[in-house]
Amino acid sequence: MSAQDKAANTGDKIKGKAKEAVGKVTGNEEMEAEGKADQVKGDAKQAGEKVKDVFKD
């Protein structure tokens, strides 16, 4: 996994956490759900990159 991919995946997770927090504070359930989805997206991408790394070796 390249450092750039790691940073992008971590960025998705951080963005998701921030969105979720803002959604909770403002009572915006849609934004909260989007934040959770962004976090899952970042986790899934990271898992995919790890699988690629396993097959590279």
PDBQT receptor file of N, H, CA, C and O in Angstrom, charges set to zero:
ATOM      1  N   MET A   1       0.857  -1.166   0.000  1.00  0.00    +0.000 N 
ATOM      2  CA  MET A   1       0.000   0.000   0.000  1.00  0.00    +0.000 C 
ATOM      3  C   MET A   1       0.903   1.229   0.000  1.00  0.00    +0.000 C 
ATOM      4  O   MET A   1       1.801   1.364   0.831  1.00  0.00    +0.000 OA
ATOM      5  N   SER A   2       0.648   2.102  -0.932  1.00  0.00    +0.000 N 
ATOM      6  H   SER A   2      -0.082   1.993  -1.608  1.00  0.00    +0.000 HD
ATOM      7  CA  SER A   2       1.473   3.299  -1.001  1.00  0.00    +0.000 C 
ATOM      8  C   SER A   2       1.076   4.282   0.091  1.00  0.00    +0.000 C 
ATOM      9  O   SER A   2      -0.040   4.241   0.610  1.00  0.00    +0.000 OA
ATOM     10  N   ALA A   3       1.986   5.143   0.419  1.00  0.00    +0.000 N 
ATOM     11  H   ALA A   3       2.892   5.176  -0.003  1.00  0.00    +0.000 HD
ATOM     12  CA  ALA A   3       1.724   6.149   1.454  1.00  0.00    +0.000 C 
ATOM     13  C   ALA A   3       0.584   7.076   1.020  1.00  0.00    +0.000 C 
ATOM     14  O   ALA A   3      -0.197   7.545   1.848  1.00  0.00    +0.000 OA
ATOM     15  N   GLN A   4       0.502   7.325  -0.265  1.00  0.00    +0.000 N 
ATOM     16  H   GLN A   4       1.136   6.944  -0.937  1.00  0.00    +0.000 HD
ATOM     17  CA  GLN A   4      -0.553   8.201  -0.778  1.00  0.00    +0.000 C 
ATOM     18  C   GLN A   4      -1.917   7.549  -0.593  1.00  0.00    +0.000 C 
ATOM     19  O   GLN A   4      -2.878   8.222  -0.219  1.00  0.00    +0.000 OA
ATOM     20  N   ASP A   5      -2.011   6.248  -0.850  1.00  0.00    +0.000 N 
ATOM     21  H   ASP A   5      -1.230   5.702  -1.153  1.00  0.00    +0.000 HD
ATOM     22  CA  ASP A   5      -3.271   5.529  -0.657  1.00  0.00    +0.000 C 
ATOM     23  C   ASP A   5      -3.653   5.496   0.814  1.00  0.00    +0.000 C 
ATOM     24  O   ASP A   5      -4.818   5.681   1.166  1.00  0.00    +0.000 OA
ATOM     25  N   LYS A   6      -2.665   5.261   1.671  1.00  0.00    +0.000 N 
ATOM     26  H   LYS A   6      -1.718   5.110   1.386  1.00  0.00    +0.000 HD
ATOM     27  CA  LYS A   6      -2.926   5.254   3.118  1.00  0.00    +0.000 C 
ATOM     28  C   LYS A   6      -3.477   6.602   3.567  1.00  0.00    +0.000 C 
ATOM     29  O   LYS A   6      -4.436   6.670   4.335  1.00  0.00    +0.000 OA
ATOM     30  N   ALA A   7      -2.861   7.661   3.082  1.00  0.00    +0.000 N 
ATOM     31  H   ALA A   7      -2.082   7.606   2.458  1.00  0.00    +0.000 HD
ATOM     32  CA  ALA A   7      -3.294   9.007   3.469  1.00  0.00    +0.000 C 
ATOM     33  C   ALA A   7      -4.714   9.282   2.982  1.00  0.00    +0.000 C 
ATOM     34  O   ALA A   7      -5.516   9.868   3.709  1.00  0.00    +0.000 OA
ATOM     35  N   ALA A   8      -5.022   8.868   1.774  1.00  0.00    +0.000 N 
ATOM     36  H   ALA A   8      -4.370   8.392   1.184  1.00  0.00    +0.000 HD
ATOM     37  CA  ALA A   8      -6.370   9.082   1.234  1.00  0.00    +0.000 C 
ATOM     38  C   ALA A   8      -7.405   8.299   2.035  1.00  0.00    +0.000 C 
ATOM     39  O   ALA A   8      -8.486   8.812   2.326  1.00  0.00    +0.000 OA
ATOM     40  N   ASN A   9      -7.078   7.061   2.391  1.00  0.00    +0.000 N 
ATOM     41  H   ASN A   9      -6.200   6.644   2.155  1.00  0.00    +0.000 HD
ATOM     42  CA  ASN A   9      -8.009   6.242   3.161  1.00  0.00    +0.000 C 
ATOM     43  C   ASN A   9      -8.200   6.810   4.560  1.00  0.00    +0.000 C 
ATOM     44  O   ASN A   9      -9.315   6.829   5.080  1.00  0.00    +0.000 OA
ATOM     45  N   THR A  10      -7.124   7.267   5.161  1.00  0.00    +0.000 N 
ATOM     46  H   THR A  10      -6.218   7.252   4.739  1.00  0.00    +0.000 HD
ATOM     47  CA  THR A  10      -7.218   7.887   6.480  1.00  0.00    +0.000 C 
ATOM     48  C   THR A  10      -8.010   9.180   6.386  1.00  0.00    +0.000 C 
ATOM     49  O   THR A  10      -8.773   9.513   7.293  1.00  0.00    +0.000 OA
ATOM     50  N   GLY A  11      -7.834   9.902   5.298  1.00  0.00    +0.000 N 
ATOM     51  H   GLY A  11      -7.215   9.631   4.561  1.00  0.00    +0.000 HD
ATOM     52  CA  GLY A  11      -8.598  11.134   5.083  1.00  0.00    +0.000 C 
ATOM     53  C   GLY A  11     -10.091  10.864   5.024  1.00  0.00    +0.000 C 
ATOM     54  O   GLY A  11     -10.885  11.620   5.583  1.00  0.00    +0.000 OA
ATOM     55  N   ASP A  12     -10.476   9.783   4.345  1.00  0.00    +0.000 N 
ATOM     56  H   ASP A  12      -9.830   9.169   3.891  1.00  0.00    +0.000 HD
ATOM     57  CA  ASP A  12     -11.894   9.411   4.280  1.00  0.00    +0.000 C 
ATOM     58  C   ASP A  12     -12.436   9.119   5.675  1.00  0.00    +0.000 C 
ATOM     59  O   ASP A  12     -13.545   9.526   6.022  1.00  0.00    +0.000 OA
ATOM     60  N   LYS A  13     -11.640   8.413   6.466  1.00  0.00    +0.000 N 
ATOM     61  H   LYS A  13     -10.739   8.083   6.184  1.00  0.00    +0.000 HD
ATOM     62  CA  LYS A  13     -12.084   8.056   7.812  1.00  0.00    +0.000 C 
ATOM     63  C   LYS A  13     -12.218   9.305   8.695  1.00  0.00    +0.000 C 
ATOM     64  O   LYS A  13     -13.190   9.441   9.438  1.00  0.00    +0.000 OA
ATOM     65  N   ILE A  14     -11.247  10.208   8.611  1.00  0.00    +0.000 N 
ATOM     66  H   ILE A  14     -10.457  10.098   8.007  1.00  0.00    +0.000 HD
ATOM     67  CA  ILE A  14     -11.293  11.431   9.411  1.00  0.00    +0.000 C 
ATOM     68  C   ILE A  14     -12.458  12.313   8.977  1.00  0.00    +0.000 C 
ATOM     69  O   ILE A  14     -13.178  12.865   9.808  1.00  0.00    +0.000 OA
ATOM     70  N   LYS A  15     -12.632  12.437   7.666  1.00  0.00    +0.000 N 
ATOM     71  H   LYS A  15     -12.047  11.988   6.990  1.00  0.00    +0.000 HD
ATOM     72  CA  LYS A  15     -13.745  13.232   7.136  1.00  0.00    +0.000 C 
ATOM     73  C   LYS A  15     -15.065  12.651   7.622  1.00  0.00    +0.000 C 
ATOM     74  O   LYS A  15     -15.983  13.387   7.985  1.00  0.00    +0.000 OA
ATOM     75  N   GLY A  16     -15.152  11.336   7.628  1.00  0.00    +0.000 N 
ATOM     76  H   GLY A  16     -14.407  10.737   7.334  1.00  0.00    +0.000 HD
ATOM     77  CA  GLY A  16     -16.371  10.670   8.081  1.00  0.00    +0.000 C 
ATOM     78  C   GLY A  16     -16.645  10.908   9.547  1.00  0.00    +0.000 C 
ATOM     79  O   GLY A  16     -17.789  11.144   9.938  1.00  0.00    +0.000 OA
ATOM     80  N   LYS A  17     -15.608  10.847  10.363  1.00  0.00    +0.000 N 
ATOM     81  H   LYS A  17     -14.679  10.654  10.046  1.00  0.00    +0.000 HD
ATOM     82  CA  LYS A  17     -15.781  11.091  11.793  1.00  0.00    +0.000 C 
ATOM     83  C   LYS A  17     -16.242  12.520  12.045  1.00  0.00    +0.000 C 
ATOM     84  O   LYS A  17     -17.098  12.763  12.896  1.00  0.00    +0.000 OA
ATOM     85  N   ALA A  18     -15.672  13.458  11.305  1.00  0.00    +0.000 N 
ATOM     86  H   ALA A  18     -14.977  13.260  10.614  1.00  0.00    +0.000 HD
ATOM     87  CA  ALA A  18     -16.057  14.857  11.459  1.00  0.00    +0.000 C 
ATOM     88  C   ALA A  18     -17.511  15.070  11.043  1.00  0.00    +0.000 C 
ATOM     89  O   ALA A  18     -18.273  15.742  11.739  1.00  0.00    +0.000 OA
ATOM     90  N   LYS A  19     -17.886  14.494   9.910  1.00  0.00    +0.000 N 
ATOM     91  H   LYS A  19     -17.268  13.948   9.345  1.00  0.00    +0.000 HD
ATOM     92  CA  LYS A  19     -19.269  14.616   9.437  1.00  0.00    +0.000 C 
ATOM     93  C   LYS A  19     -20.240  14.009  10.443  1.00  0.00    +0.000 C 
ATOM     94  O   LYS A  19     -21.288  14.585  10.734  1.00  0.00    +0.000 OA
ATOM     95  N   GLU A  20     -19.882  12.846  10.968  1.00  0.00    +0.000 N 
ATOM     96  H   GLU A  20     -19.030  12.379  10.731  1.00  0.00    +0.000 HD
ATOM     97  CA  GLU A  20     -20.737  12.180  11.941  1.00  0.00    +0.000 C 
ATOM     98  C   GLU A  20     -20.906  13.053  13.180  1.00  0.00    +0.000 C 
ATOM     99  O   GLU A  20     -22.015  13.187  13.697  1.00  0.00    +0.000 OA
ATOM    100  N   ALA A  21     -19.824  13.642  13.656  1.00  0.00    +0.000 N 
ATOM    101  H   ALA A  21     -18.923  13.534  13.236  1.00  0.00    +0.000 HD
ATOM    102  CA  ALA A  21     -19.875  14.485  14.845  1.00  0.00    +0.000 C 
ATOM    103  C   ALA A  21     -20.745  15.720  14.610  1.00  0.00    +0.000 C 
ATOM    104  O   ALA A  21     -21.558  16.084  15.460  1.00  0.00    +0.000 OA
ATOM    105  N   VAL A  22     -20.571  16.358  13.458  1.00  0.00    +0.000 N 
ATOM    106  H   VAL A  22     -19.910  16.063  12.768  1.00  0.00    +0.000 HD
ATOM    107  CA  VAL A  22     -21.384  17.538  13.140  1.00  0.00    +0.000 C 
ATOM    108  C   VAL A  22     -22.849  17.146  13.032  1.00  0.00    +0.000 C 
ATOM    109  O   VAL A  22     -23.728  17.875  13.494  1.00  0.00    +0.000 OA
ATOM    110  N   GLY A  23     -23.113  15.999  12.424  1.00  0.00    +0.000 N 
ATOM    111  H   GLY A  23     -22.399  15.407  12.049  1.00  0.00    +0.000 HD
ATOM    112  CA  GLY A  23     -24.478  15.519  12.297  1.00  0.00    +0.000 C 
ATOM    113  C   GLY A  23     -25.127  15.280  13.648  1.00  0.00    +0.000 C 
ATOM    114  O   GLY A  23     -26.298  15.601  13.846  1.00  0.00    +0.000 OA
ATOM    115  N   LYS A  24     -24.359  14.713  14.585  1.00  0.00    +0.000 N 
ATOM    116  H   LYS A  24     -23.407  14.452  14.424  1.00  0.00    +0.000 HD
ATOM    117  CA  LYS A  24     -24.885  14.474  15.935  1.00  0.00    +0.000 C 
ATOM    118  C   LYS A  24     -25.187  15.781  16.644  1.00  0.00    +0.000 C 
ATOM    119  O   LYS A  24     -26.242  15.929  17.260  1.00  0.00    +0.000 OA
ATOM    120  N   VAL A  25     -24.262  16.729  16.559  1.00  0.00    +0.000 N 
ATOM    121  H   VAL A  25     -23.405  16.608  16.058  1.00  0.00    +0.000 HD
ATOM    122  CA  VAL A  25     -24.417  18.007  17.250  1.00  0.00    +0.000 C 
ATOM    123  C   VAL A  25     -25.604  18.796  16.706  1.00  0.00    +0.000 C 
ATOM    124  O   VAL A  25     -26.353  19.413  17.464  1.00  0.00    +0.000 OA
ATOM    125  N   THR A  26     -25.763  18.770  15.396  1.00  0.00    +0.000 N 
ATOM    126  H   THR A  26     -25.154  18.269  14.780  1.00  0.00    +0.000 HD
ATOM    127  CA  THR A  26     -26.831  19.562  14.779  1.00  0.00    +0.000 C 
ATOM    128  C   THR A  26     -28.154  18.801  14.684  1.00  0.00    +0.000 C 
ATOM    129  O   THR A  26     -29.180  19.373  14.315  1.00  0.00    +0.000 OA
ATOM    130  N   GLY A  27     -28.124  17.516  15.019  1.00  0.00    +0.000 N 
ATOM    131  H   GLY A  27     -27.291  17.051  15.320  1.00  0.00    +0.000 HD
ATOM    132  CA  GLY A  27     -29.342  16.715  14.917  1.00  0.00    +0.000 C 
ATOM    133  C   GLY A  27     -29.678  16.320  13.494  1.00  0.00    +0.000 C 
ATOM    134  O   GLY A  27     -30.813  15.948  13.197  1.00  0.00    +0.000 OA
ATOM    135  N   ASN A  28     -28.688  16.401  12.609  1.00  0.00    +0.000 N 
ATOM    136  H   ASN A  28     -27.766  16.704  12.850  1.00  0.00    +0.000 HD
ATOM    137  CA  ASN A  28     -28.880  16.062  11.199  1.00  0.00    +0.000 C 
ATOM    138  C   ASN A  28     -28.540  14.582  11.000  1.00  0.00    +0.000 C 
ATOM    139  O   ASN A  28     -27.375  14.219  10.842  1.00  0.00    +0.000 OA
ATOM    140  N   GLU A  29     -29.551  13.754  11.011  1.00  0.00    +0.000 N 
ATOM    141  H   GLU A  29     -30.498  14.049  11.140  1.00  0.00    +0.000 HD
ATOM    142  CA  GLU A  29     -29.342  12.308  10.901  1.00  0.00    +0.000 C 
ATOM    143  C   GLU A  29     -28.742  11.906   9.559  1.00  0.00    +0.000 C 
ATOM    144  O   GLU A  29     -27.968  10.951   9.479  1.00  0.00    +0.000 OA
ATOM    145  N   GLU A  30     -29.101  12.639   8.504  1.00  0.00    +0.000 N 
ATOM    146  H   GLU A  30     -29.730  13.415   8.569  1.00  0.00    +0.000 HD
ATOM    147  CA  GLU A  30     -28.573  12.332   7.176  1.00  0.00    +0.000 C 
ATOM    148  C   GLU A  30     -27.056  12.552   7.131  1.00  0.00    +0.000 C 
ATOM    149  O   GLU A  30     -26.319  11.723   6.597  1.00  0.00    +0.000 OA
ATOM    150  N   MET A  31     -26.603  13.667   7.693  1.00  0.00    +0.000 N 
ATOM    151  H   MET A  31     -27.202  14.340   8.127  1.00  0.00    +0.000 HD
ATOM    152  CA  MET A  31     -25.168  13.952   7.704  1.00  0.00    +0.000 C 
ATOM    153  C   MET A  31     -24.435  12.943   8.589  1.00  0.00    +0.000 C 
ATOM    154  O   MET A  31     -23.324  12.522   8.267  1.00  0.00    +0.000 OA
ATOM    155  N   GLU A  32     -25.047  12.566   9.681  1.00  0.00    +0.000 N 
ATOM    156  H   GLU A  32     -25.949  12.908   9.943  1.00  0.00    +0.000 HD
ATOM    157  CA  GLU A  32     -24.458  11.566  10.570  1.00  0.00    +0.000 C 
ATOM    158  C   GLU A  32     -24.282  10.236   9.827  1.00  0.00    +0.000 C 
ATOM    159  O   GLU A  32     -23.243   9.585   9.942  1.00  0.00    +0.000 OA
ATOM    160  N   ALA A  33     -25.291   9.849   9.080  1.00  0.00    +0.000 N 
ATOM    161  H   ALA A  33     -26.135  10.378   8.987  1.00  0.00    +0.000 HD
ATOM    162  CA  ALA A  33     -25.224   8.606   8.300  1.00  0.00    +0.000 C 
ATOM    163  C   ALA A  33     -24.158   8.695   7.210  1.00  0.00    +0.000 C 
ATOM    164  O   ALA A  33     -23.439   7.727   6.961  1.00  0.00    +0.000 OA
ATOM    165  N   GLU A  34     -24.056   9.857   6.562  1.00  0.00    +0.000 N 
ATOM    166  H   GLU A  34     -24.640  10.643   6.764  1.00  0.00    +0.000 HD
ATOM    167  CA  GLU A  34     -23.026  10.046   5.536  1.00  0.00    +0.000 C 
ATOM    168  C   GLU A  34     -21.637   9.910   6.149  1.00  0.00    +0.000 C 
ATOM    169  O   GLU A  34     -20.736   9.334   5.541  1.00  0.00    +0.000 OA
ATOM    170  N   GLY A  35     -21.472  10.439   7.347  1.00  0.00    +0.000 N 
ATOM    171  H   GLY A  35     -22.204  10.908   7.841  1.00  0.00    +0.000 HD
ATOM    172  CA  GLY A  35     -20.190  10.334   8.034  1.00  0.00    +0.000 C 
ATOM    173  C   GLY A  35     -19.828   8.892   8.319  1.00  0.00    +0.000 C 
ATOM    174  O   GLY A  35     -18.684   8.481   8.125  1.00  0.00    +0.000 OA
ATOM    175  N   LYS A  36     -20.792   8.133   8.776  1.00  0.00    +0.000 N 
ATOM    176  H   LYS A  36     -21.721   8.468   8.934  1.00  0.00    +0.000 HD
ATOM    177  CA  LYS A  36     -20.546   6.713   9.041  1.00  0.00    +0.000 C 
ATOM    178  C   LYS A  36     -20.197   5.989   7.742  1.00  0.00    +0.000 C 
ATOM    179  O   LYS A  36     -19.317   5.129   7.722  1.00  0.00    +0.000 OA
ATOM    180  N   ALA A  37     -20.886   6.339   6.665  1.00  0.00    +0.000 N 
ATOM    181  H   ALA A  37     -21.601   7.038   6.681  1.00  0.00    +0.000 HD
ATOM    182  CA  ALA A  37     -20.620   5.715   5.358  1.00  0.00    +0.000 C 
ATOM    183  C   ALA A  37     -19.208   6.050   4.877  1.00  0.00    +0.000 C 
ATOM    184  O   ALA A  37     -18.519   5.188   4.331  1.00  0.00    +0.000 OA
ATOM    185  N   ASP A  38     -18.778   7.287   5.076  1.00  0.00    +0.000 N 
ATOM    186  H   ASP A  38     -19.338   7.987   5.519  1.00  0.00    +0.000 HD
ATOM    187  CA  ASP A  38     -17.420   7.678   4.681  1.00  0.00    +0.000 C 
ATOM    188  C   ASP A  38     -16.371   6.878   5.456  1.00  0.00    +0.000 C 
ATOM    189  O   ASP A  38     -15.340   6.495   4.904  1.00  0.00    +0.000 OA
ATOM    190  N   GLN A  39     -16.640   6.634   6.724  1.00  0.00    +0.000 N 
ATOM    191  H   GLN A  39     -17.478   6.945   7.173  1.00  0.00    +0.000 HD
ATOM    192  CA  GLN A  39     -15.714   5.848   7.532  1.00  0.00    +0.000 C 
ATOM    193  C   GLN A  39     -15.627   4.413   7.020  1.00  0.00    +0.000 C 
ATOM    194  O   GLN A  39     -14.541   3.841   6.925  1.00  0.00    +0.000 OA
ATOM    195  N   VAL A  40     -16.771   3.846   6.697  1.00  0.00    +0.000 N 
ATOM    196  H   VAL A  40     -17.653   4.311   6.775  1.00  0.00    +0.000 HD
ATOM    197  CA  VAL A  40     -16.797   2.479   6.177  1.00  0.00    +0.000 C 
ATOM    198  C   VAL A  40     -16.064   2.419   4.836  1.00  0.00    +0.000 C 
ATOM    199  O   VAL A  40     -15.331   1.470   4.560  1.00  0.00    +0.000 OA
ATOM    200  N   LYS A  41     -16.269   3.432   4.016  1.00  0.00    +0.000 N 
ATOM    201  H   LYS A  41     -16.865   4.203   4.240  1.00  0.00    +0.000 HD
ATOM    202  CA  LYS A  41     -15.602   3.500   2.719  1.00  0.00    +0.000 C 
ATOM    203  C   LYS A  41     -14.084   3.519   2.904  1.00  0.00    +0.000 C 
ATOM    204  O   LYS A  41     -13.363   2.815   2.197  1.00  0.00    +0.000 OA
ATOM    205  N   GLY A  42     -13.605   4.314   3.844  1.00  0.00    +0.000 N 
ATOM    206  H   GLY A  42     -14.191   4.885   4.418  1.00  0.00    +0.000 HD
ATOM    207  CA  GLY A  42     -12.165   4.371   4.114  1.00  0.00    +0.000 C 
ATOM    208  C   GLY A  42     -11.634   3.038   4.613  1.00  0.00    +0.000 C 
ATOM    209  O   GLY A  42     -10.555   2.606   4.207  1.00  0.00    +0.000 OA
ATOM    210  N   ASP A  43     -12.389   2.378   5.496  1.00  0.00    +0.000 N 
ATOM    211  H   ASP A  43     -13.265   2.729   5.826  1.00  0.00    +0.000 HD
ATOM    212  CA  ASP A  43     -11.978   1.071   6.005  1.00  0.00    +0.000 C 
ATOM    213  C   ASP A  43     -11.932   0.035   4.880  1.00  0.00    +0.000 C 
ATOM    214  O   ASP A  43     -11.003  -0.769   4.809  1.00  0.00    +0.000 OA
ATOM    215  N   ALA A  44     -12.927   0.058   4.013  1.00  0.00    +0.000 N 
ATOM    216  H   ALA A  44     -13.682   0.712   4.071  1.00  0.00    +0.000 HD
ATOM    217  CA  ALA A  44     -12.994  -0.912   2.917  1.00  0.00    +0.000 C 
ATOM    218  C   ALA A  44     -11.834  -0.716   1.940  1.00  0.00    +0.000 C 
ATOM    219  O   ALA A  44     -11.230  -1.685   1.480  1.00  0.00    +0.000 OA
ATOM    220  N   LYS A  45     -11.531   0.531   1.632  1.00  0.00    +0.000 N 
ATOM    221  H   LYS A  45     -12.021   1.318   2.005  1.00  0.00    +0.000 HD
ATOM    222  CA  LYS A  45     -10.412   0.812   0.732  1.00  0.00    +0.000 C 
ATOM    223  C   LYS A  45      -9.105   0.332   1.352  1.00  0.00    +0.000 C 
ATOM    224  O   LYS A  45      -8.257  -0.250   0.675  1.00  0.00    +0.000 OA
ATOM    225  N   GLN A  46      -8.958   0.584   2.644  1.00  0.00    +0.000 N 
ATOM    226  H   GLN A  46      -9.647   1.057   3.193  1.00  0.00    +0.000 HD
ATOM    227  CA  GLN A  46      -7.742   0.181   3.324  1.00  0.00    +0.000 C 
ATOM    228  C   GLN A  46      -7.610  -1.346   3.320  1.00  0.00    +0.000 C 
ATOM    229  O   GLN A  46      -6.518  -1.873   3.107  1.00  0.00    +0.000 OA
ATOM    230  N   ALA A  47      -8.696  -2.039   3.552  1.00  0.00    +0.000 N 
ATOM    231  H   ALA A  47      -9.582  -1.611   3.726  1.00  0.00    +0.000 HD
ATOM    232  CA  ALA A  47      -8.679  -3.504   3.522  1.00  0.00    +0.000 C 
ATOM    233  C   ALA A  47      -8.310  -4.005   2.127  1.00  0.00    +0.000 C 
ATOM    234  O   ALA A  47      -7.537  -4.954   1.987  1.00  0.00    +0.000 OA
ATOM    235  N   GLY A  48      -8.860  -3.370   1.102  1.00  0.00    +0.000 N 
ATOM    236  H   GLY A  48      -9.488  -2.600   1.215  1.00  0.00    +0.000 HD
ATOM    237  CA  GLY A  48      -8.531  -3.748  -0.272  1.00  0.00    +0.000 C 
ATOM    238  C   GLY A  48      -7.057  -3.555  -0.579  1.00  0.00    +0.000 C 
ATOM    239  O   GLY A  48      -6.449  -4.385  -1.254  1.00  0.00    +0.000 OA
ATOM    240  N   GLU A  49      -6.482  -2.479  -0.094  1.00  0.00    +0.000 N 
ATOM    241  H   GLU A  49      -6.975  -1.804   0.455  1.00  0.00    +0.000 HD
ATOM    242  CA  GLU A  49      -5.062  -2.225  -0.314  1.00  0.00    +0.000 C 
ATOM    243  C   GLU A  49      -4.209  -3.273   0.403  1.00  0.00    +0.000 C 
ATOM    244  O   GLU A  49      -3.178  -3.699  -0.118  1.00  0.00    +0.000 OA
ATOM    245  N   LYS A  50      -4.632  -3.681   1.578  1.00  0.00    +0.000 N 
ATOM    246  H   LYS A  50      -5.469  -3.335   2.001  1.00  0.00    +0.000 HD
ATOM    247  CA  LYS A  50      -3.891  -4.707   2.316  1.00  0.00    +0.000 C 
ATOM    248  C   LYS A  50      -3.928  -6.037   1.571  1.00  0.00    +0.000 C 
ATOM    249  O   LYS A  50      -2.933  -6.762   1.544  1.00  0.00    +0.000 OA
ATOM    250  N   VAL A  51      -5.055  -6.356   0.973  1.00  0.00    +0.000 N 
ATOM    251  H   VAL A  51      -5.863  -5.767   0.995  1.00  0.00    +0.000 HD
ATOM    252  CA  VAL A  51      -5.169  -7.591   0.191  1.00  0.00    +0.000 C 
ATOM    253  C   VAL A  51      -4.216  -7.527  -1.005  1.00  0.00    +0.000 C 
ATOM    254  O   VAL A  51      -3.543  -8.508  -1.322  1.00  0.00    +0.000 OA
ATOM    255  N   LYS A  52      -4.164  -6.375  -1.660  1.00  0.00    +0.000 N 
ATOM    256  H   LYS A  52      -4.710  -5.578  -1.402  1.00  0.00    +0.000 HD
ATOM    257  CA  LYS A  52      -3.242  -6.218  -2.786  1.00  0.00    +0.000 C 
ATOM    258  C   LYS A  52      -1.801  -6.440  -2.345  1.00  0.00    +0.000 C 
ATOM    259  O   LYS A  52      -1.018  -7.083  -3.044  1.00  0.00    +0.000 OA
ATOM    260  N   ASP A  53      -1.461  -5.900  -1.174  1.00  0.00    +0.000 N 
ATOM    261  H   ASP A  53      -2.098  -5.377  -0.606  1.00  0.00    +0.000 HD
ATOM    262  CA  ASP A  53      -0.105  -6.053  -0.651  1.00  0.00    +0.000 C 
ATOM    263  C   ASP A  53       0.236  -7.512  -0.402  1.00  0.00    +0.000 C 
ATOM    264  O   ASP A  53       1.367  -7.932  -0.650  1.00  0.00    +0.000 OA
ATOM    265  N   VAL A  54      -0.711  -8.282   0.077  1.00  0.00    +0.000 N 
ATOM    266  H   VAL A  54      -1.629  -7.941   0.278  1.00  0.00    +0.000 HD
ATOM    267  CA  VAL A  54      -0.479  -9.697   0.354  1.00  0.00    +0.000 C 
ATOM    268  C   VAL A  54      -0.133 -10.435  -0.941  1.00  0.00    +0.000 C 
ATOM    269  O   VAL A  54       0.764 -11.278  -0.960  1.00  0.00    +0.000 OA
ATOM    270  N   PHE A  55      -0.843 -10.114  -2.013  1.00  0.00    +0.000 N 
ATOM    271  H   PHE A  55      -1.571  -9.428  -1.998  1.00  0.00    +0.000 HD
ATOM    272  CA  PHE A  55      -0.607 -10.817  -3.273  1.00  0.00    +0.000 C 
ATOM    273  C   PHE A  55       0.636 -10.296  -4.007  1.00  0.00    +0.000 C 
ATOM    274  O   PHE A  55       1.137 -10.978  -4.901  1.00  0.00    +0.000 OA
ATOM    275  N   LYS A  56       1.137  -9.135  -3.664  1.00  0.00    +0.000 N 
ATOM    276  H   LYS A  56       0.730  -8.581  -2.937  1.00  0.00    +0.000 HD
ATOM    277  CA  LYS A  56       2.364  -8.620  -4.268  1.00  0.00    +0.000 C 
ATOM    278  C   LYS A  56       3.568  -9.438  -3.805  1.00  0.00    +0.000 C 
ATOM    279  O   LYS A  56       4.513  -9.666  -4.560  1.00  0.00    +0.000 OA
ATOM    280  N   ASP A  57       3.510  -9.868  -2.558  1.00  0.00    +0.000 N 
ATOM    281  H   ASP A  57       2.742  -9.682  -1.944  1.00  0.00    +0.000 HD
ATOM    282  CA  ASP A  57       4.646 -10.608  -1.979  1.00  0.00    +0.000 C 
ATOM    283  C   ASP A  57       4.622 -12.007  -2.438  1.00  0.00    +0.000 C 
ATOM    284  O   ASP A  57       5.492 -12.794  -2.065  1.00  0.00    +0.000 OA
TER     285      ASP A  57
